[in-house]
Amino acid sequence: MLDSTSKQIVKRSGGVINPAKTCQPIGAMYAALGIHKCLPHSHGSQGCCSYHRMHLTRHFRDPIMASTSSFTEGASVFGGVANLKTAIKNVFTIYDPDIMAIHTTCLSETIGDDIPSIIKSAEIPEGKLVIHANTPSYVGSHVTGFSNMVKGMITYLAEVDVEEKKQQVNVIPGFVNPGDMREIKRIVKIMGIDSIVLPDTSGVLDAPMTGEYTMYPRGGTKIEEIKDSGNSLVTLALGSFASSDAAKELKRKCNVPEVSLKTPIGVKATDELIMSLIKKFNKEVPYELEEERGQLVDIMTDTHFHFHGKTVAIFGDPDIVIALTEYILSLGMIPVHVLTGTPGGAFEKEIKAMLLEAGIRANVKAAGDLMELHQLIKNKPVDLLIGNTYGKYIARAEDLPFVRIGFPILDRSVHSYLPVVGYKGAMRIIEMISNALLERADRDAADEDFELVM
C-alpha cells in the first residue's frame, strides 16, 4: 500500500488478510471420511468441529458426520484426557464405527495432550480401532492436515505379511474431490491393474439418495485394504504436499517403493501417471485411454485461439495449482500471478522452474493471502482468474472472468461429482475456461452494439 508521507510502496511484513487456505483439522476430517465405516473425531471444542463439518458440508452438499471431545473451560485448563476417554467410549457405544480417527485442534495442541497415551489407556471394544493425527491449526493448512491424517493411517494400520510384493498399486490421490478419485480408479482399472486408493471418499461424499439414511455409506477404503497396502508393489503419491509424507512412511515401514507425481491435471501430468503404471507393471496403454487423449488434444487444437496469449491468475491448494499451472501453459496461456496459502518453499521452486522453462516471468508466492493476490492483480491485470469460491470477490471487484476449481467451492453445486483429473477432467477444464472467456467476449460485444445503437 502507499505511505501518504513518503509516497513509496510499503510491503506488508506480517499478518494475513483473507487467507488462501483453511485449518489442518478440515483436511484431517476429510481424509478420515475416506475410510469405510470411520467416524472422524475432533479433539477440542465443539465450535471447532461444527465449523469443520459445516465447511465440508457446504462444499460437498452432503451431511458430514464427526464427533467431538466438547472441551469446556475445565478441559482448557486441566487437559482433555477425561473428555477423550469418555468420547471414545460413547462413540463406539452409540455410533458403532469400525474405526475412530482422532485429530487435534489448536486448543488440545496448545495444552499438549498426549493422544497416543490416552488411546492406549482408553476402553476400546474388541475388534475396533482408534488412530490419530496431530493437526494444529496454527501450522500449515488443510492440505497439511490431510497429509498428516493419511500418514497416521499408514503408521497405525499398514502391515507386511507376504514375502513377495503383490501385483497391486497404492494410490494416494491427494486432497481432491470424490469425482476425481473415481476417475483415478477408472484409469487404473482400465489398465488392468489392481489398486488400493487411500483415502477414498467416492461412495461416501457422493453416495446416492436411496430414501434411507445410512451413517456409513458403502464407499471408503476398507481397513483390510489399508493393512494390505504394505504388501503392494509401489505407491503413487499424487501431489507432493498432500500425499508424499504418507508414501514415505509406507516405504519406511513396509519397504514399498514410492513415486511422487503431480496431481494428474492436464495432458502431461496424466501421461506421467499412466507411464509410471506402464513402467512398473509392464502394461500396454489401452485404446480407451489413447482415444480419450486424442480427443483432448483435438479439443485443445480446436479451441487454441480462445486461450493463446491470455493472461491468468491462479490460486488455491499447492498440488492443484502446480498441476493447473502446467496445464495452463500447455494451452498457450500465460500465468502472471500464482499463489497458494499453504507454506512451503518447494511450491515456489517448482512453479518458477516450470515458468523458466516456458520463458515466462510471474509473481509466485507460497503462504500468500487473497489481499495480496488482489493487490498483484490491480498492479498487473489479467484476463482470467482461477481458484476457489473466495476468488469471486476479486473477480467481482476487477470485473474478471472467473473459473472455480479447488477447495472450497461453496456457491456452486455438482462440482464434487465431476472430475478435473485425467483426460476427461482436462476436457472439462477447457469447457469451463472457454465458457468464461466467451461469455465475457459476448458481453463486451453486446455492450459495443448497444453503444452503436445509442
C-alpha positions as CSV (number, residue, x, y, z in Angstrom):
1,M,0.0,0.0,0.0
2,L,1.1,3.7,-0.2
3,D,2.5,5.7,2.7
4,S,0.9,9.1,2.4
5,T,4.0,11.0,3.5
6,S,6.7,9.2,1.5
7,K,4.6,8.2,-1.5
8,Q,6.6,5.0,-1.6
9,I,5.1,1.4,-1.8
10,V,5.2,-0.2,1.7
11,K,5.1,-4.0,1.7
12,R,3.1,-5.8,4.4
13,S,5.6,-7.8,6.5
14,G,3.1,-9.5,8.9
15,G,-0.5,-10.5,9.3
16,V,-2.8,-12.4,7.0
17,I,-5.8,-10.8,5.3
18,N,-8.3,-13.2,3.6
19,P,-6.1,-16.4,3.8
20,A,-5.9,-18.6,0.8
21,K,-6.3,-21.7,3.0
22,T,-8.1,-23.1,6.0
23,C,-7.0,-25.1,9.0
24,Q,-5.5,-28.5,9.4
25,P,-8.4,-30.3,11.0
26,I,-10.7,-29.8,8.0
27,G,-8.2,-31.8,5.8
28,A,-7.8,-34.4,8.5
29,M,-11.6,-34.8,8.8
30,Y,-11.9,-35.1,5.1
31,A,-9.2,-37.8,4.9
32,A,-10.8,-39.8,7.7
33,L,-14.1,-39.8,5.9
34,G,-12.3,-41.8,3.2
35,I,-12.0,-44.9,5.4
36,H,-15.0,-47.2,5.3
37,K,-17.1,-47.1,8.5
38,C,-14.9,-44.5,10.1
39,L,-16.1,-41.7,12.4
40,P,-13.7,-38.7,12.4
41,H,-13.3,-37.2,15.9
42,S,-12.3,-33.6,16.7
43,H,-10.3,-33.4,20.0
44,G,-11.1,-29.9,21.0
45,S,-14.1,-27.6,21.4
46,Q,-17.5,-28.2,19.9
47,G,-17.3,-25.0,17.9
48,C,-14.2,-26.2,16.0
49,C,-15.9,-29.4,15.0
50,S,-19.1,-27.6,14.0
51,Y,-17.1,-25.2,11.7
52,H,-15.2,-28.0,10.0
53,R,-18.3,-30.1,9.4
54,M,-20.2,-27.0,8.1
55,H,-17.4,-26.1,5.7
56,L,-17.2,-29.7,4.3
57,T,-21.0,-30.0,4.1
58,R,-21.2,-26.7,2.1
59,H,-18.6,-27.9,-0.4
60,F,-19.9,-31.4,-0.9
61,R,-23.6,-30.7,-0.3
62,D,-23.6,-33.9,1.8
63,P,-24.0,-34.2,5.6
64,I,-20.6,-34.7,7.3
65,M,-20.6,-36.9,10.3
66,A,-18.0,-36.3,13.0
67,S,-17.8,-36.4,16.8
68,T,-16.1,-34.0,19.3
69,S,-14.5,-34.1,22.7
70,S,-16.5,-30.9,23.5
71,F,-13.9,-29.1,25.6
72,T,-15.2,-26.7,28.3
73,E,-13.3,-24.2,30.4
74,G,-12.1,-27.1,32.7
75,A,-10.7,-29.1,29.9
76,S,-9.0,-26.0,28.6
77,V,-7.1,-25.6,31.9
78,F,-6.6,-29.2,33.0
79,G,-6.4,-31.0,29.7
80,G,-8.7,-33.2,27.7
81,V,-7.8,-36.7,28.9
82,A,-11.1,-37.4,30.6
83,N,-13.1,-35.9,27.7
84,L,-11.3,-38.0,25.1
85,K,-11.7,-41.3,27.1
86,T,-15.4,-40.6,27.6
87,A,-15.7,-39.7,23.9
88,I,-14.1,-42.9,22.7
89,K,-16.4,-45.0,24.9
90,N,-19.5,-43.1,23.8
91,V,-18.7,-43.1,20.1
92,F,-18.3,-46.9,19.9
93,T,-21.4,-47.5,22.1
94,I,-23.7,-45.1,20.3
95,Y,-22.5,-44.8,16.7
96,D,-20.6,-48.2,16.3
97,P,-18.0,-47.3,13.7
98,D,-15.3,-49.9,12.9
99,I,-12.6,-47.2,13.4
100,M,-12.3,-43.8,15.0
101,A,-9.9,-41.3,13.6
102,I,-8.9,-38.6,16.1
103,H,-7.4,-35.3,15.0
104,T,-6.3,-32.5,17.3
105,T,-7.2,-28.8,17.3
106,C,-5.3,-25.6,18.4
107,L,-6.6,-25.9,21.9
108,S,-5.6,-29.5,22.5
109,E,-2.2,-29.0,20.8
110,T,-1.5,-25.9,23.0
111,I,-2.4,-27.8,26.2
112,G,-0.2,-30.7,25.0
113,D,-2.5,-33.7,25.3
114,D,-0.6,-36.9,24.7
115,I,-3.0,-38.6,22.3
116,P,-1.2,-42.0,21.9
117,S,-1.0,-42.4,25.7
118,I,-4.7,-41.6,26.0
119,I,-5.7,-44.0,23.3
120,K,-3.7,-46.8,25.0
121,S,-5.4,-46.2,28.3
122,A,-8.9,-45.9,26.8
123,E,-11.7,-48.5,26.7
124,I,-11.8,-49.7,23.1
125,P,-14.1,-52.5,22.3
126,E,-12.6,-55.7,20.8
127,G,-12.3,-55.6,17.1
128,K,-12.5,-51.8,17.0
129,L,-9.6,-49.4,16.1
130,V,-8.6,-45.9,17.0
131,I,-6.0,-43.9,15.1
132,H,-4.9,-40.3,15.4
133,A,-3.0,-37.4,13.8
134,N,-1.7,-34.2,15.3
135,T,-3.2,-31.3,13.3
136,P,-2.5,-27.9,15.0
137,S,-4.3,-25.2,13.0
138,Y,-1.5,-22.6,13.5
139,V,0.8,-24.7,11.3
140,G,0.4,-25.4,7.6
141,S,-3.1,-25.6,6.1
142,H,-6.0,-28.1,5.5
143,V,-3.6,-29.8,3.0
144,T,-1.1,-30.4,5.8
145,G,-3.9,-31.8,7.9
146,F,-5.0,-34.2,5.1
147,S,-1.3,-35.3,4.7
148,N,-0.9,-35.9,8.5
149,M,-4.1,-38.0,8.8
150,V,-3.2,-40.2,5.8
151,K,0.3,-40.7,7.3
152,G,-1.4,-41.6,10.5
153,M,-3.5,-44.3,8.7
154,I,-0.2,-45.9,7.4
155,T,1.5,-45.6,10.8
156,Y,-1.3,-47.3,12.6
157,L,-2.6,-49.8,10.1
158,A,-0.2,-50.7,7.2
159,E,1.4,-54.2,7.6
160,V,3.7,-56.6,5.7
161,D,2.5,-60.2,5.7
162,V,3.8,-61.6,2.4
163,E,7.4,-62.3,1.3
164,E,6.9,-61.2,-2.3
165,K,5.1,-57.9,-3.1
166,K,1.7,-58.2,-4.7
167,Q,1.0,-57.0,-8.2
168,Q,-1.1,-54.1,-7.0
169,V,-0.5,-50.3,-6.7
170,N,-1.3,-48.0,-3.8
171,V,-2.6,-44.6,-5.0
172,I,-2.7,-41.7,-2.6
173,P,-4.9,-39.3,-4.6
174,G,-4.3,-36.1,-2.5
175,F,-6.9,-33.5,-1.5
176,V,-9.2,-33.9,-4.4
177,N,-13.0,-34.5,-4.8
178,P,-14.8,-37.9,-4.9
179,G,-15.3,-37.4,-8.6
180,D,-11.5,-37.1,-9.1
181,M,-10.9,-40.3,-7.0
182,R,-13.4,-42.2,-9.2
183,E,-11.6,-41.0,-12.3
184,I,-8.2,-42.1,-11.0
185,K,-9.6,-45.5,-10.1
186,R,-11.2,-45.8,-13.5
187,I,-7.9,-45.1,-15.3
188,V,-6.0,-47.7,-13.2
189,K,-8.8,-50.2,-13.7
190,I,-8.8,-49.7,-17.5
191,M,-5.1,-50.6,-17.4
192,G,-5.9,-53.9,-15.7
193,I,-4.1,-53.1,-12.5
194,D,-5.4,-53.9,-9.0
195,S,-5.3,-50.8,-6.8
196,I,-5.7,-49.6,-3.2
197,V,-6.8,-46.0,-3.2
198,L,-6.4,-44.4,0.2
199,P,-8.2,-42.4,1.4
200,D,-11.2,-42.9,-1.0
201,T,-14.2,-40.6,-0.4
202,S,-16.0,-41.8,-3.5
203,G,-19.1,-43.6,-2.4
204,V,-19.1,-41.6,0.8
205,L,-19.5,-38.0,-0.1
206,D,-21.1,-38.7,-3.4
207,A,-23.3,-41.6,-2.3
208,P,-26.7,-41.9,-4.0
209,M,-30.0,-40.9,-2.5
210,T,-31.8,-44.1,-1.5
211,G,-34.6,-42.8,0.6
212,E,-33.0,-44.3,3.7
213,Y,-30.3,-42.7,5.9
214,T,-27.0,-44.5,6.2
215,M,-24.5,-43.2,8.6
216,Y,-21.7,-45.2,7.0
217,P,-22.2,-45.4,3.2
218,R,-20.7,-48.3,1.1
219,G,-17.7,-46.3,-0.1
220,G,-14.3,-45.6,1.5
221,T,-11.1,-47.6,1.8
222,K,-11.6,-50.7,3.9
223,I,-9.4,-51.3,6.9
224,E,-8.2,-54.6,5.4
225,E,-7.1,-52.7,2.3
226,I,-5.1,-50.2,4.3
227,K,-3.4,-53.0,6.1
228,D,-2.7,-54.7,2.8
229,S,-1.1,-51.5,1.4
230,G,2.2,-52.7,2.9
231,N,2.2,-55.6,0.5
232,S,1.9,-53.5,-2.7
233,L,4.5,-53.3,-5.4
234,V,4.6,-49.5,-5.5
235,T,2.9,-46.4,-4.1
236,L,2.0,-43.4,-6.3
237,A,1.7,-40.2,-4.4
238,L,-0.3,-37.8,-6.5
239,G,0.6,-34.3,-5.3
240,S,3.7,-33.9,-3.1
241,F,2.1,-31.7,-0.5
242,A,-0.9,-33.9,0.3
243,S,0.5,-37.4,-0.4
244,S,4.3,-37.7,-0.2
245,D,4.6,-38.0,3.6
246,A,2.3,-41.0,3.7
247,A,4.1,-42.6,0.8
248,K,7.4,-42.1,2.5
249,E,6.0,-43.6,5.7
250,L,4.8,-46.6,3.8
251,K,8.3,-47.0,2.3
252,R,9.9,-46.7,5.8
253,K,7.5,-49.0,7.5
254,C,6.8,-51.6,4.8
255,N,9.5,-51.1,2.2
256,V,7.0,-50.2,-0.5
257,P,8.8,-48.0,-3.2
258,E,7.2,-44.6,-3.7
259,V,6.8,-42.5,-6.8
260,S,5.9,-38.9,-6.4
261,L,3.8,-37.4,-9.2
262,K,1.8,-34.2,-9.8
263,T,-1.9,-34.3,-9.4
264,P,-2.9,-35.6,-12.8
265,I,-4.5,-32.5,-14.3
266,G,-3.8,-31.9,-18.0
267,V,-2.1,-33.9,-20.7
268,K,1.4,-34.1,-19.3
269,A,0.6,-35.0,-15.7
270,T,-1.9,-37.6,-16.8
271,D,0.6,-39.1,-19.2
272,E,3.1,-39.3,-16.3
273,L,0.6,-41.2,-14.2
274,I,-0.1,-43.7,-17.0
275,M,3.6,-44.1,-18.0
276,S,4.5,-44.8,-14.3
277,L,2.0,-47.6,-14.2
278,I,3.2,-49.0,-17.5
279,K,6.8,-48.9,-16.4
280,K,6.1,-50.7,-13.1
281,F,3.6,-53.2,-14.2
282,N,4.7,-53.8,-17.8
283,K,1.4,-53.0,-19.3
284,E,0.3,-51.6,-22.7
285,V,-1.8,-48.4,-23.0
286,P,-5.4,-49.4,-23.6
287,Y,-7.1,-48.0,-26.7
288,E,-9.8,-46.4,-24.5
289,L,-7.2,-44.1,-22.9
290,E,-5.5,-43.4,-26.2
291,E,-8.8,-42.4,-27.6
292,E,-9.5,-40.0,-24.7
293,R,-6.1,-38.5,-25.0
294,G,-6.6,-38.0,-28.7
295,Q,-10.0,-36.3,-28.1
296,L,-8.4,-34.0,-25.6
297,V,-5.6,-33.0,-28.0
298,D,-8.2,-32.4,-30.7
299,I,-10.2,-30.1,-28.4
300,M,-7.0,-28.3,-27.4
301,T,-6.3,-27.7,-31.0
302,D,-9.8,-26.6,-31.9
303,T,-10.0,-24.1,-29.1
304,H,-6.4,-22.8,-29.1
305,F,-7.5,-19.4,-30.4
306,H,-9.6,-19.0,-27.3
307,F,-6.6,-19.3,-25.0
308,H,-3.5,-18.2,-26.8
309,G,-1.8,-15.3,-25.1
310,K,-4.5,-14.9,-22.4
311,T,-3.1,-13.9,-19.0
312,V,-4.2,-15.8,-15.9
313,A,-4.0,-15.6,-12.1
314,I,-4.2,-18.9,-10.3
315,F,-4.6,-19.6,-6.6
316,G,-5.6,-22.5,-4.3
317,D,-4.0,-25.6,-2.8
318,P,-0.4,-26.2,-3.9
319,D,-0.8,-29.5,-5.6
320,I,-3.8,-28.3,-7.6
321,V,-2.1,-25.0,-8.5
322,I,1.1,-26.7,-9.6
323,A,-0.7,-29.1,-11.9
324,L,-3.0,-26.3,-13.2
325,T,-0.1,-24.0,-14.0
326,E,1.5,-26.8,-16.1
327,Y,-1.8,-27.4,-17.9
328,I,-2.4,-23.7,-18.5
329,L,1.0,-23.3,-20.1
330,S,0.2,-26.2,-22.4
331,L,-3.0,-24.3,-23.5
332,G,-0.8,-21.4,-24.6
333,M,-2.0,-19.2,-21.7
334,I,0.4,-17.0,-19.6
335,P,0.3,-17.4,-15.8
336,V,1.0,-13.9,-14.4
337,H,0.2,-14.5,-10.6
338,V,0.5,-17.9,-9.0
339,L,-0.3,-18.1,-5.3
340,T,-1.1,-20.7,-2.5
341,G,-1.9,-20.1,1.1
342,T,-0.1,-23.2,2.2
343,P,3.5,-22.6,3.3
344,G,6.4,-24.3,1.6
345,G,9.4,-23.2,-0.4
346,A,9.0,-26.3,-2.7
347,F,5.9,-24.7,-4.2
348,E,7.7,-21.6,-5.4
349,K,10.7,-23.6,-6.6
350,E,8.6,-25.9,-8.7
351,I,6.4,-23.2,-10.2
352,K,9.4,-20.9,-11.0
353,A,11.3,-23.8,-12.7
354,M,8.2,-24.5,-14.8
355,L,7.8,-20.9,-15.8
356,L,11.6,-20.5,-16.6
357,E,11.4,-23.4,-19.0
358,A,8.5,-21.7,-20.7
359,G,10.3,-18.3,-20.8
360,I,7.7,-16.6,-18.6
361,R,8.2,-14.4,-15.6
362,A,5.5,-14.2,-13.0
363,N,4.6,-13.4,-9.4
364,V,4.9,-16.7,-7.4
365,K,4.0,-16.8,-3.7
366,A,3.6,-19.5,-1.1
367,A,1.9,-18.7,2.2
368,G,0.2,-15.8,0.5
369,D,-3.3,-14.4,1.0
370,L,-6.1,-13.1,-1.2
371,M,-5.5,-9.5,-0.2
372,E,-2.0,-9.8,-1.7
373,L,-3.4,-11.5,-4.8
374,H,-5.9,-8.7,-5.2
375,Q,-3.1,-6.1,-5.0
376,L,-1.0,-8.0,-7.6
377,I,-3.9,-8.1,-10.0
378,K,-4.6,-4.4,-9.5
379,N,-0.9,-3.7,-10.3
380,K,-0.9,-6.1,-13.3
381,P,-4.4,-7.0,-14.6
382,V,-5.1,-10.4,-16.1
383,D,-7.7,-11.9,-18.5
384,L,-8.9,-14.8,-16.2
385,L,-8.9,-15.8,-12.5
386,I,-8.9,-19.5,-11.5
387,G,-9.4,-20.6,-7.9
388,N,-11.9,-21.5,-5.1
389,T,-15.1,-19.7,-4.2
390,Y,-13.3,-16.8,-2.3
391,G,-11.9,-15.6,-5.6
392,K,-15.3,-14.3,-6.6
393,Y,-14.8,-11.1,-4.5
394,I,-11.7,-10.3,-6.6
395,A,-13.4,-11.3,-9.8
396,R,-16.4,-9.0,-9.0
397,A,-14.2,-6.1,-8.0
398,E,-12.0,-6.3,-11.0
399,D,-14.7,-7.5,-13.5
400,L,-12.8,-10.7,-14.3
401,P,-13.9,-13.9,-15.9
402,F,-13.7,-16.5,-13.0
403,V,-13.3,-20.3,-13.1
404,R,-14.0,-22.2,-9.9
405,I,-11.5,-25.1,-9.3
406,G,-10.3,-26.4,-5.9
407,F,-11.4,-26.3,-2.3
408,P,-13.7,-24.9,-1.1
409,I,-16.4,-24.2,-3.7
410,L,-19.4,-23.1,-1.6
411,D,-21.5,-21.2,-4.1
412,R,-21.9,-23.8,-6.8
413,S,-23.1,-27.4,-6.7
414,V,-22.3,-30.7,-8.6
415,H,-18.6,-29.9,-9.0
416,S,-17.5,-32.6,-6.5
417,Y,-19.1,-35.3,-8.7
418,L,-17.3,-34.2,-11.9
419,P,-13.5,-34.7,-12.2
420,V,-10.8,-32.3,-13.2
421,V,-8.2,-35.0,-13.3
422,G,-7.3,-37.3,-16.2
423,Y,-8.0,-36.6,-19.8
424,K,-11.8,-36.4,-19.1
425,G,-11.1,-33.8,-16.4
426,A,-8.8,-31.8,-18.7
427,M,-11.7,-31.6,-21.3
428,R,-14.0,-30.3,-18.6
429,I,-11.5,-27.6,-17.6
430,I,-11.2,-26.4,-21.2
431,E,-15.0,-26.2,-21.3
432,M,-15.1,-24.1,-18.1
433,I,-12.3,-21.7,-19.3
434,S,-13.8,-21.4,-22.8
435,N,-17.3,-20.6,-21.4
436,A,-15.9,-18.0,-19.0
437,L,-13.8,-16.2,-21.7
438,L,-16.5,-16.4,-24.4
439,E,-19.2,-15.2,-22.0
440,R,-17.0,-12.1,-21.4
441,A,-16.4,-11.7,-25.2
442,D,-20.2,-11.9,-25.9
443,R,-21.0,-9.4,-23.2
444,D,-18.4,-6.9,-24.5
445,A,-19.8,-7.3,-28.0
446,A,-23.3,-6.7,-26.7
447,D,-22.1,-3.5,-24.9
448,E,-20.5,-2.3,-28.2
449,D,-23.7,-2.9,-30.1
450,F,-25.7,-1.0,-27.5
451,E,-23.3,1.9,-27.7
452,L,-23.6,2.0,-31.5
453,V,-27.4,2.0,-31.3
454,M,-27.3,4.8,-28.8
